[in-house]
Amino acid sequence: MSRKKLIKFASNALADNVLEIGKPLYETIKGKWNERYFLNTNPIVLELACGKGEYSVGLAQVYPDLNFIGIDVKGDRLAAGSQQATLLGLTNVAFLRANIEFLQNFFEEGEVAEIWITFPDPFNLKKRIRRRLTHPHFLEKYRAVMKKEGLLHLKTDNRELFDFTLEELSQFGVRDLEATFDLYQSEMHDDHHGIKTRFEQIFTEKGFPVHYLRGRFL
């Protein structure tokens, strides 16, 4: 393991805004995020596969009356978001090191108000489609922890993943579905406050359009 990764893991171990194996709240936080971590009753918003947490940190700055949790299995990535949030003095954002497969281990039914999926791996190979974060396998997990009419967002540059997701959400019963194949040329542009992940910045600089959708779970 590289020295840089070891430093980042050490940072996570000391950070109050990172929950991971070995920390007391990691095993007991389910259903108690507002009560035991955020100490308020504000709605909870998740960013799944958050990477370095650019979106979680960005949204937390724009919406101080919401609580944000970035989730990723890679601790070295989470360290970047944790450190940035600390630097900015943000108390409404946390990071959870966990596999999204086990989302229901950390959130109670109806505990989550919104979910963001920003530039996920498209898993284009046919045998890996089940690993897409918008596959029904995962949509069931999201519905299990979200409030009624909870809002799901997806941003991606991958048209195949986007078309797949539109079809799956339609069949899944998500309502009020809105979509655009070119976010930055659409009326929904301003809703994103200029926040971009590292991957989004790379893709937009190369001229790729960003696809975006949102819809509510029944």
Phi, psi and chi 1 to 4 in degrees:
 res  aa     phi    psi   chi1   chi2   chi3   chi4
   1 MET       -  138.2 -174.0 -180.0  -62.2      -
   2 SER   -71.8  156.7   70.9      -      -      -
   3 ARG   -63.4  -36.3 -176.9  170.4  178.8  -87.3
   4 LYS   -61.7  -42.0  -74.8 -175.0  177.8 -179.8
   5 LYS   -65.5  -40.6  -82.1 -167.3  175.4 -177.0
   6 LEU   -61.2  -39.4  -70.2  173.0      -      -
   7 ILE   -64.3  -41.9  -68.6  172.1      -      -
   8 LYS   -67.3  -39.1  -69.8  175.1 -179.1  178.1
   9 PHE   -65.2  -38.0  -68.7  154.6      -      -
  10 ALA   -65.0  -37.9      -      -      -      -
  11 SER   -63.1  -43.9  173.9      -      -      -
  12 ASN   -61.4  -39.2  -72.6  -15.4      -      -
  13 ALA   -61.3  -30.9      -      -      -      -
  14 LEU   -94.2  -14.7  -63.9  173.0      -      -
  15 ALA   -79.2  130.1      -      -      -      -
  16 ASP   -71.1  -22.7  -68.6  -25.4      -      -
  17 ASN   -94.8   13.1   61.9    1.5      -      -
  18 VAL  -119.3  123.0  176.3      -      -      -
  19 LEU  -105.2  126.3  -83.8   69.3      -      -
  20 GLU  -152.5  171.8   59.4 -176.7   -0.3      -
  21 ILE   -53.0  134.2  -68.7  175.1      -      -
  22 GLY   102.0  -15.9      -      -      -      -
  23 LYS   -96.7  141.3  -67.5 -171.0  175.5 -177.3
  24 PRO   -53.0  -45.3  -26.5   34.6      -      -
  25 LEU   -68.2  -21.7  -74.4  179.8      -      -
  26 TYR   -56.2  -39.1 -174.8   83.0      -      -
  27 GLU   -89.1  -14.3  -58.6  -71.5  -13.7      -
  28 THR  -124.3    4.6   60.2      -      -      -
  29 ILE   -78.6  -18.7 -163.0   63.7      -      -
  30 LYS   -52.5  124.7 -179.9  177.3  178.6  176.9
  31 GLY    78.0    0.9      -      -      -      -
  32 LYS  -131.6   21.9  -60.4  176.2 -178.8  177.4
  33 TRP   -60.0  -45.1  -78.1   92.0      -      -
  34 ASN   -67.3  -41.8  -73.1  110.9      -      -
  35 GLU   -73.3  -41.2  173.8 -170.8  -15.7      -
  36 ARG  -107.1  -19.2  -60.2 -168.3   60.4 -172.5
  37 TYR  -111.0  -60.8 -177.7   83.3      -      -
  38 PHE   -79.0  -22.9  -68.0  111.4      -      -
  39 LEU    58.9   38.8  -51.8 -179.8      -      -
  40 ASN  -154.3 -178.8   60.8   43.6      -      -
  41 THR  -112.5   18.8   58.5      -      -      -
  42 ASN   -69.0  150.3  -65.5  -22.6      -      -
  43 PRO   -59.6  148.8  -24.0   34.9      -      -
  44 ILE  -103.0  132.9  -69.5  173.4      -      -
  45 VAL  -122.7  130.1 -178.1      -      -      -
  46 LEU  -104.2  143.7  -52.3 -176.5      -      -
  47 GLU  -114.9  114.7 -177.6 -168.2    2.0      -
  48 LEU   -89.8  142.7  -56.3 -178.2      -      -
  49 ALA    50.8   53.3      -      -      -      -
  50 CYS   -74.2  -11.2   70.3      -      -      -
  51 GLY    60.4 -122.4      -      -      -      -
  52 LYS   -86.7    6.5  -65.7 -175.2  177.3 -178.6
  53 GLY    74.0   22.0      -      -      -      -
  54 GLU   -58.4  -39.9  -60.3  100.6  -36.6      -
  55 TYR   -73.0  -42.2 -127.7   83.2      -      -
  56 SER   -59.2  -47.3  -66.1      -      -      -
  57 VAL   -65.9  -43.4  171.1      -      -      -
  58 GLY   -61.6  -46.6      -      -      -      -
  59 LEU   -67.1  -36.7  -70.5  172.2      -      -
  60 ALA   -62.0  -32.5      -      -      -      -
  61 GLN   -70.9  -38.0  -68.7  177.0  -90.1      -
  62 VAL   -77.9  -34.1  175.6      -      -      -
  63 TYR  -122.1   79.6  -61.2  104.2      -      -
  64 PRO   -66.7  -14.1   23.6  -33.7      -      -
  65 ASP   -94.8   12.4   55.5  -15.8      -      -
  66 LEU  -122.8  152.8  -62.3  176.9      -      -
  67 ASN  -105.8  129.3  -62.6  -35.6      -      -
  68 PHE  -115.0  139.8  -64.8   88.9      -      -
  69 ILE  -131.2  116.3  -55.7  169.7      -      -
  70 GLY   -90.7  130.6      -      -      -      -
  71 ILE  -120.3  129.2  -56.4  175.2      -      -
  72 ASP  -156.8  152.9 -155.2  -66.8      -      -
  73 VAL   -85.8  -15.2   74.1      -      -      -
  74 LYS   -92.3  107.8  -60.6  -73.3 -172.0  178.7
  75 GLY   -65.7  -33.6      -      -      -      -
  76 ASP   -68.0  -31.0   54.8  -33.8      -      -
  77 ARG   -71.4  -45.1  -64.1  175.4 -175.2  171.5
  78 LEU   -59.0  -31.0  -70.5 -178.8      -      -
  79 ALA   -57.6  -37.1      -      -      -      -
  80 ALA   -63.1  -46.1      -      -      -      -
  81 GLY   -66.3  -41.8      -      -      -      -
  82 SER   -59.0  -46.9  164.8      -      -      -
  83 GLN   -66.1  -39.2  -68.4  165.7    8.9      -
  84 GLN   -65.9  -43.0 -177.9   67.6    6.6      -
  85 ALA   -62.2  -40.5      -      -      -      -
  86 THR   -64.7  -43.5  -60.4      -      -      -
  87 LEU   -59.8  -37.3 -175.8   65.4      -      -
  88 LEU   -85.3   -4.5  -66.6  170.0      -      -
  89 GLY    70.9   28.2      -      -      -      -
  90 LEU   -82.0  126.1  -62.6  172.8      -      -
  91 THR  -107.1    0.0   58.6      -      -      -
  92 ASN  -107.0   25.1   64.5  -35.2      -      -
  93 VAL  -140.5  137.0   60.4      -      -      -
  94 ALA  -135.2  167.0      -      -      -      -
  95 PHE  -131.1  133.6  -64.4   91.5      -      -
  96 LEU  -118.0  121.2  172.6   64.5      -      -
  97 ARG   -90.2  104.2 -174.6  179.4 -178.2 -173.3
  98 ALA  -162.4  159.5      -      -      -      -
  99 ASN   -83.7  133.1 -167.7  -45.9      -      -
 100 ILE   -62.9  -21.6  -63.5  164.0      -      -
 101 GLU   -54.5  -30.5  -81.6  -77.9  -10.4      -
 102 PHE  -106.2   29.3  -52.9  117.3      -      -
 103 LEU   -54.1  -38.8 -165.0   66.8      -      -
 104 GLN   -72.7   -8.2  -70.4  162.1  -93.9      -
 105 ASN   -76.9  -16.8  -69.9   -5.7      -      -
 106 PHE  -118.3  -11.2  -59.8   97.4      -      -
 107 PHE  -135.6  134.8  -61.2   95.0      -      -
 108 GLU   -81.3  162.3 -166.3   63.2   78.6      -
 109 GLU   -56.3  128.2  179.7 -178.9   -8.6      -
 110 GLY    77.3   12.6      -      -      -      -
 111 GLU   -85.2  -19.9 -167.7  170.1   11.4      -
 112 VAL  -110.1  134.9  175.8      -      -      -
 113 ALA   -96.0  -35.1      -      -      -      -
 114 GLU  -144.6  154.1  -69.8 -174.7   43.1      -
 115 ILE  -133.4  131.7  -70.6  177.9      -      -
 116 TRP  -110.0  134.4  -79.5   85.7      -      -
 117 ILE  -122.9  111.0  -55.3  173.0      -      -
 118 THR  -116.2  113.3   53.4      -      -      -
 119 PHE    50.9   57.5  -72.8   82.3      -      -
 120 PRO   -75.0  163.7   32.8  -38.3      -      -
 121 ASP   -60.4  124.9 -170.8  -34.5      -      -
 122 PRO   -74.5  -16.2   27.0  -35.2      -      -
 123 PHE    44.0   64.9  -68.7  112.1      -      -
 124 ASN   -72.7  -23.7  -76.2  -26.7      -      -
 125 LEU   -65.9  135.3  -66.8  178.0      -      -
 126 LYS   -55.0  -38.8 -165.0  168.3 -175.7  178.0
 127 LYS   -73.1   -8.4   64.3 -178.4  179.7 -179.3
 128 ARG  -111.9    5.6  -56.0 -179.4   76.2 -166.2
 129 ILE   -58.5  -33.9  -76.1  178.5      -      -
 130 ARG   -60.6  -18.8 -174.7  177.2  168.3   82.2
 131 ARG   -85.9   -6.6  -63.1 -176.9   63.3 -176.0
 132 ARG   -62.0  137.3  -72.8  177.5  169.1  173.7
 133 LEU   -71.9   -4.1  -67.8 -177.1      -      -
 134 THR  -112.9   14.2   54.4      -      -      -
 135 HIS   -71.3  148.4 -172.2  -80.3      -      -
 136 PRO   -51.9  -30.2  -28.9   35.4      -      -
 137 HIS   -54.4  -40.7  169.9   71.5      -      -
 138 PHE   -87.0  -35.0  -74.7  102.4      -      -
 139 LEU   -57.7  -36.1  -64.5  178.7      -      -
 140 GLU   -62.5  -38.8  -70.2  -72.3   -1.7      -
 141 LYS   -66.1  -40.2  -63.7  177.7 -174.3  -63.7
 142 TYR   -65.1  -45.9  -51.9  156.6      -      -
 143 ARG   -61.4  -32.5 -177.3  158.3   60.7 -175.8
 144 ALA   -67.2  -26.0      -      -      -      -
 145 VAL  -108.9   -9.0  -58.4      -      -      -
 146 MET   -90.0  152.9  -67.9 -175.9   81.7      -
 147 LYS   -66.6  161.5  -63.0  179.6 -177.7  -62.3
 148 LYS   -60.7  133.6 -172.9  176.8 -179.4 -179.4
 149 GLU    67.5   24.9  -61.5 -167.7  -10.1      -
 150 GLY   -61.0  147.7      -      -      -      -
 151 LEU  -101.9  130.9 -168.1   59.7      -      -
 152 LEU  -111.7  133.5  176.4   71.5      -      -
 153 HIS  -119.6  144.7  -52.6 -100.1      -      -
 154 LEU  -136.2  132.1  170.4   70.1      -      -
 155 LYS  -123.7  132.9  -70.0  178.8   79.8  175.1
 156 THR  -159.9  158.2 -180.0      -      -      -
 157 ASP  -101.6   -1.9   69.9  -50.4      -      -
 158 ASN   -92.5  108.6 -171.6  -78.0      -      -
 159 ARG   -64.6  -38.8 -178.4   61.0 -177.5  -93.2
 160 GLU   -61.4  -46.0 -177.8 -178.0  -13.1      -
 161 LEU   -62.8  -40.5  172.1   63.4      -      -
 162 PHE   -65.0  -46.9 -165.6   70.6      -      -
 163 ASP   -62.6  -42.0  -70.4  -17.6      -      -
 164 PHE   -57.5  -45.1  167.7   88.2      -      -
 165 THR   -67.0  -42.3  -57.7      -      -      -
 166 LEU   -57.2  -43.7  -76.9  171.5      -      -
 167 GLU   -66.2  -44.8  178.2   65.6   23.6      -
 168 GLU   -66.3  -41.4  -66.4  -61.0  -27.4      -
 169 LEU   -66.6  -37.2  -68.5 -179.5      -      -
 170 SER   -62.1  -43.7  -63.6      -      -      -
 171 GLN   -72.5  -27.5  -65.4 -176.7   13.5      -
 172 PHE   -77.9  -15.1 -158.4   74.1      -      -
 173 GLY    95.1   15.6      -      -      -      -
 174 VAL   -69.7  134.9  170.1      -      -      -
 175 ARG  -111.3  173.2   69.4  173.9 -176.0   84.3
 176 ASP    52.7   39.3  -62.6  -23.6      -      -
 177 LEU   -74.4  122.8 -168.0   57.9      -      -
 178 GLU  -121.0  140.8  -60.9  177.3  -87.8      -
 179 ALA  -149.2  150.0      -      -      -      -
 180 THR  -142.0  143.0  174.4      -      -      -
 181 PHE   -90.6   -4.2  -66.3  100.6      -      -
 182 ASP  -147.9   84.6 -166.0  -13.9      -      -
 183 LEU   -52.8  -44.3  173.8   62.0      -      -
 184 TYR   -80.1    0.7  -65.2  110.1      -      -
 185 GLN  -115.1   14.8  -61.7  -60.9  -40.5      -
 186 SER  -113.8  169.5   79.0      -      -      -
 187 GLU   -72.4  -13.2  -66.0 -179.7   -6.0      -
 188 MET   -85.7   -2.2  -70.3 -172.4  -85.3      -
 189 HIS   -52.3  -49.4  176.5 -157.4      -      -
 190 ASP   -65.8  -21.6  -69.0  -17.3      -      -
 191 ASP   -67.0  -11.7  -62.9  -18.4      -      -
 192 HIS  -103.4   -5.1  -66.0 -101.0      -      -
 193 HIS    55.6   25.4  -51.7  -74.1      -      -
 194 GLY    73.6    8.6      -      -      -      -
 195 ILE   -76.8  129.9  -56.4  167.7      -      -
 196 LYS  -137.6  141.1  -65.8 -179.1  180.0 -179.9
 197 THR   -75.7  169.0   68.4      -      -      -
 198 ARG   -60.2  -41.9  179.5  171.5   61.4   90.7
 199 PHE   -66.1  -40.5  -71.4  112.1      -      -
 200 GLU   -62.4  -40.7 -176.5  174.0   -3.3      -
 201 GLN   -60.6  -43.2 -170.7   68.7   44.1      -
 202 ILE   -62.1  -47.9  -68.4  170.3      -      -
 203 PHE   -66.9  -42.3  -65.4  137.7      -      -
 204 THR   -68.3  -34.3   53.2      -      -      -
 205 GLU   -65.9  -26.2  -73.5  177.5   -3.3      -
 206 LYS   -87.4   -1.0  -68.6 -178.3  177.1  179.4
 207 GLY    91.9    7.2      -      -      -      -
 208 PHE   -75.2  134.6  -70.8   94.4      -      -
 209 PRO   -72.5  148.4   27.1  -34.6      -      -
 210 VAL  -100.2  125.9  173.3      -      -      -
 211 HIS   -93.4  140.1  -46.1  -44.0      -      -
 212 TYR  -142.6  141.7  168.3   71.2      -      -
 213 LEU  -144.9  158.6   62.1   81.1      -      -
 214 ARG  -149.8  148.9   61.4 -169.8  174.2 -157.5
 215 GLY  -163.1  163.5      -      -      -      -
 216 ARG  -110.7  135.8  -65.3 -170.4  179.3  -82.7
 217 PHE   -75.1  140.5  -78.8   85.0      -      -
 218 LEU   -75.0      -  -62.3  176.6      -      -
